[in-house]
Amino acid sequence: MMQGAAERFSATFPHPMILKTVKLTAEGQAPIVVTAPAVPAAATVSVALPRLAPGTYAALGFCENQRT
């Protein structure tokens, strides 16, 4: 359990990906969609999160596969 709000969303893949957006949802709150900045594909992708209200969040990352 975290003692404070998350500051970043990160994910690691076995091949390069481009993170497009992260959708955060929490019960009783409107979804928050965070758009990732345009960066080259990488096996580890991340994006800074906005300041979040206290609560339990689910995160869903949308990525683009850069595997050839």
LOMI-585157 format. One line per 4 residues: number of its first residue (from 0); for each residue y, z, x of N, C-alpha, C. Coordinates in Angstrom, 1 decimal, padded with zeros to 4 digits. Atoms other than C-alpha are relative to their C-alpha. Layout:
<kevexs>
NUM> Y Z X Y Z X Y Z X | ...
</kevexs>
This chain:
<kevexs>
0> -001.2 000.0 000.8 000.0 000.0 000.0 001.2 000.0 000.9 | -001.2 000.1 -000.8 003.4 -000.9 001.3 001.0 001.1 -000.4 | -001.0 -001.0 000.2 006.2 001.7 001.6 001.3 -000.6 -000.4 | -001.2 000.6 000.4 008.9 -000.8 000.8 -000.3 -001.5 -000.4
4> 000.2 001.4 000.5 009.5 -004.3 -000.5 -000.4 -001.0 001.1 | 000.3 001.1 -001.0 008.0 -007.3 001.3 001.2 -000.8 000.3 | -001.2 000.8 -000.4 010.5 -009.3 003.3 -000.4 -001.5 000.2 | 000.5 001.3 -000.2 008.3 -012.4 003.9 -001.3 -000.2 -000.7
8> 001.3 000.5 000.4 005.4 -014.4 002.4 -000.5 -000.8 001.1 | 000.7 000.8 -001.0 003.0 -015.7 005.0 -001.4 -000.3 -000.3 | 001.4 000.4 000.2 -000.3 -017.6 004.9 -000.4 -000.8 001.2 | 000.6 000.7 -001.2 -002.6 -019.0 007.6 -001.1 -000.9 -000.5
12> 001.0 001.0 000.4 -004.7 -022.1 007.1 -000.8 -000.5 001.2 | 000.8 000.5 -001.1 -007.4 -023.8 009.2 000.6 -001.4 000.5 | -000.7 001.2 -000.4 -005.1 -026.9 009.5 001.4 000.0 -000.5 | -001.4 000.0 000.4 -001.4 -027.8 009.2 000.3 -000.2 -001.5
16> -000.5 000.1 001.4 000.3 -027.3 005.8 001.5 000.1 000.0 | -001.5 -000.2 000.2 003.9 -027.5 004.5 000.1 000.9 -001.2 | -000.3 -000.9 001.1 004.9 -024.5 002.3 001.2 -000.6 -000.8 | -001.0 000.5 000.8 006.9 -025.8 -000.6 000.8 001.1 -000.8
20> -000.6 -001.0 000.8 007.5 -022.9 -002.9 -001.0 001.2 -000.1 | 000.8 -001.2 000.3 006.3 -019.3 -003.6 000.4 000.5 -001.3 | -000.3 -000.6 001.4 006.1 -018.0 -007.2 -000.4 001.4 000.0 | 000.3 -001.5 000.1 006.3 -014.2 -007.5 000.0 000.4 -001.5
24> 000.0 -000.5 001.4 005.3 -012.6 -010.8 -000.3 001.5 000.0 | 000.2 -001.4 000.2 005.4 -009.0 -011.9 000.0 000.3 -001.5 | 000.1 -000.3 001.4 004.5 -007.6 -015.3 001.4 000.5 -000.6 | -001.3 -000.3 000.6 007.6 -007.4 -017.6 001.2 -000.6 000.7
28> -001.2 000.6 -000.6 009.8 -009.4 -015.3 -000.1 -001.5 000.0 | 000.0 001.5 000.0 010.8 -013.1 -015.2 -000.6 -000.4 001.4 | 000.5 000.5 -001.2 009.0 -015.1 -012.5 001.1 -000.3 001.0 | -001.0 000.3 -001.0 010.9 -015.6 -009.2 -000.7 -001.1 000.8
32> 000.5 001.2 -000.8 010.5 -019.0 -007.5 000.9 -000.1 001.3 | -000.7 000.1 -001.3 011.4 -019.1 -003.8 -000.3 -001.4 000.6 | 000.2 001.3 -000.7 011.9 -022.6 -002.2 000.0 000.2 001.5 | 000.1 -000.1 -001.4 010.8 -022.8 001.4 000.9 -001.1 000.7
36> -000.8 001.0 -000.7 013.1 -024.5 003.9 -000.9 -001.1 000.5 | 000.8 001.1 -000.6 011.9 -027.9 005.2 -000.2 000.2 001.4 | 000.4 -000.2 -001.4 010.0 -027.4 008.4 -001.2 -000.8 000.2 | 001.2 000.8 -000.3 007.2 -029.3 010.2 -001.2 000.8 -000.5
40> 001.3 -000.6 000.4 003.6 -028.6 009.1 -000.5 000.9 001.1 | 000.5 -001.0 -000.9 002.0 -025.6 010.7 -001.2 000.7 -000.6 | 001.2 -000.8 000.5 -001.3 -023.6 010.4 000.4 001.3 -000.6 | -000.6 -001.2 000.6 000.8 -020.5 009.7 001.4 -000.3 -000.6
44> -001.3 000.3 000.7 003.6 -020.9 007.1 000.5 001.3 -000.6 | -000.6 -001.2 000.6 006.1 -018.3 005.8 001.4 -000.4 -000.5 | -001.3 000.1 000.6 009.3 -017.9 003.9 000.6 001.4 -000.3 | -000.6 -001.3 000.3 011.8 -015.1 003.5 000.0 000.2 -001.5
48> 000.0 -000.4 001.4 011.7 -013.3 000.2 001.4 000.6 -000.4 | -001.2 -000.7 000.4 014.7 -012.2 -001.8 -000.3 001.5 -000.2 | 000.1 -001.5 000.2 015.3 -008.4 -002.3 -000.7 000.1 -001.4 | 000.8 -000.1 001.2 012.7 -007.4 -004.9 000.1 001.4 -000.6
52> 000.0 -001.3 000.8 012.8 -004.7 -007.6 -001.3 000.7 000.3 | 001.2 -000.7 -000.1 010.2 -002.0 -007.3 -001.1 -000.5 -001.0 | 001.1 000.4 000.9 006.8 -003.0 -008.7 -001.1 -000.7 000.8 | 001.1 000.7 -000.6 003.6 -004.8 -008.1 000.1 -001.5 -000.3
56> -000.3 001.5 000.1 003.9 -008.6 -007.5 -001.3 -000.7 000.3 | 001.0 000.9 -000.4 001.4 -011.4 -007.4 000.8 -001.2 000.5 | -000.6 001.1 -000.7 002.3 -014.3 -005.1 -000.9 -001.2 -000.1 | 000.8 001.2 000.0 001.2 -017.9 -005.5 000.8 -001.0 000.8
60> -000.6 000.9 -000.9 002.1 -020.3 -002.7 -000.4 -001.4 -000.3 | 000.2 001.4 000.2 002.4 -024.1 -003.3 000.2 -000.7 001.3 | 000.0 000.7 -001.4 001.6 -026.1 -000.1 -000.3 -001.5 -000.1 | 000.4 001.4 -000.1 001.3 -029.7 000.9 -000.9 -000.1 001.2
64> 000.9 000.2 -001.1 -001.7 -030.6 003.0 000.4 -001.1 000.9 | -000.4 001.0 -001.1 -000.9 -032.4 006.3 -001.1 -000.4 000.8 | 001.2 000.4 -000.8 -004.4 -033.0 007.4 -000.2 -001.5 -000.1 | 000.3 001.4 000.0 -005.2 -036.5 008.5 -001.4 -000.4 000.2
</kevexs>
